[in-house]
Amino acid sequence: MNIKRLLGFLLIVLPGTVIGLSVYTFYYAKGYSYLLDDPKACINCHVMRDNFIAWEVSSHRSVSCNGCHVPQGPVSKYYVKAENGFRHSYVFTFENPQIFRLAPIGQRTVEANCIRCHVATVSNISHGVSDTGMRCFDCHRGVGHAF
């Protein structure tokens, strides 16, 4: 086999293999489920199971995970979902997934969604984030789920 044929073969087989493995991994890991609004997508990762169970019995069980954890705009929603997906994949691959905390951008998103849903309640409260540095979930930590 000459070098041109070998190179041509590798230029076809290697990208095909990478793409094929990527598609298979996305399917096997149920990556498509994160594009939907089903809270069961969160329990694809076993470390989220306790959060899911706590959410099922919480006062916010009628609000999906996306209702609290992602922005509500169509572009920003999928941008944050993609960013979270990459960050979660990194943590689960290279770090300790048992220590899983809400990132600062996630905290701001949750806070904005608390205010959006409860605007009538919080409009009369003068101690917002800008005044004290506290967020809704600093006092109401167990409302969405216990963790």
Secondary structure, 3 states (H helix, E strand, C coil): CCHHHHHHHHHHHHHHHHHHHHHHHHHHCCHHHHHCCCHHHHHHCHHHHHHHHHHHCCCCCCCCHHHHHCCCCHHHHHHHHHHHHHHHHHHHHHCCCCCCCCCHHHHHHHHHHHHHHCHHHHCCCCCCHHHHCCCHHHHCCCCCCCC
